[in-house]
Every structure is written in structure tokens, then in C-alpha cells.
Amino acid sequence: MLNIVLTLVFSIVMLVFVAFPSMKIIEWVEDRFDVPEKWHNPLLISTTILLALMIGLFLRFA
């Protein structure tokens, strides 16, 4: 349980730092593939959360 809590704490802090790279990733995806405009915000939010969780896991277990 402590591992989950610490991972989430690290991830919450990283949300601020992965917002810009997430925007750039979504811009790249939209340039390469035909993505509807209504999917922009859900893709951006999910990519930001995914990157933050990945970095949080790395900081906790690496």
C-alpha cells in the first residue's frame, strides 16, 4: 500500500512537468494521423497522466 501511495505522490508532482511534453506528443500524433478535434483534450489529459505515472513509477522503483 505504501508503494502505491508513494508512486501517486511522485506522479502528482510530475503532472506539472509533463504537461508541455504531452502537448508536443499530441501535436505530433495529430500531424501523423487523422485525429478528430473532439479527441484532442481527452488524448492530452490521458497522455499527461500516463507520462506522470510512468515517471512516478521510475522515481519510486529505480
C-alpha positions, -999 to +999 in steps of 0.1 A: +000+000+000+029+024+008+043+017-027+011+028-043+008+060-022+044+070-028+041+064-066+010+085-067+027+113-047+056+113-071+032+113-101+011+142-088+043+163-086+053+153-121+019+163-137+032+199-139+064+189-156+050+165-182+023+189-195+044+205-222+060+173-235+025+158-236+013+187-257+041+182-281+034+144-283-003+151-291+007+176-318+030+150-334+002+124-333-023+148-348+002+156-376+008+120-384-027+106-381-062+119-388-075+125-352-109+142-347-108+176-330-130+164-302-104+139-292-077+165-286-084+172-249-090+135-238-058+125-256-039+153-239-052+145-204-046+108-208-011+112-222-002+136-194-015+112-167+002+082-184+036+100-186+033+113-150+025+077-138+055+063-157+079+089-142+064+083-108+070+046-111+105+052-123+112+075-094+098+051-068+113+018-080+145+029-099 
